[in-house]
Amino acid sequence: MTGHLRAFSAFLYDFVIGDDWLVAAGVAIGLAATYLLAHAAHVTAWWLVPVLLVALLPISLWRGVRGS
């Protein structure tokens, strides 16, 4: 049972984090900020995650090209 749990945890880590932890952290922060803006400040904040992803994609590509 622990072997299956360890394998699933490794898959989940690789799926969520993948090659670039910065993008995963940016998405998590963007989702949390969207939630806080929508619920605490009552702001329509659907646009925040797409804007954040447009900003993070070139950074991720630059880091990937630079690393290889």
Rosetta blueprint (number, residue, H / E / L):
1 M L
2 T H
3 G H
4 H H
5 L H
6 R H
7 A H
8 F H
9 S H
10 A H
11 F H
12 L H
13 Y H
14 D H
15 F H
16 V H
17 I L
18 G L
19 D L
20 D L
21 W H
22 L H
23 V H
24 A H
25 A H
26 G H
27 V H
28 A H
29 I H
30 G H
31 L H
32 A H
33 A H
34 T H
35 Y H
36 L H
37 L H
38 A H
39 H H
40 A L
41 A L
42 H L
43 V L
44 T L
45 A L
46 W L
47 W L
48 L H
49 V H
50 P H
51 V H
52 L H
53 L H
54 V H
55 A H
56 L H
57 L H
58 P H
59 I H
60 S H
61 L H
62 W H
63 R H
64 G H
65 V H
66 R H
67 G H
68 S L
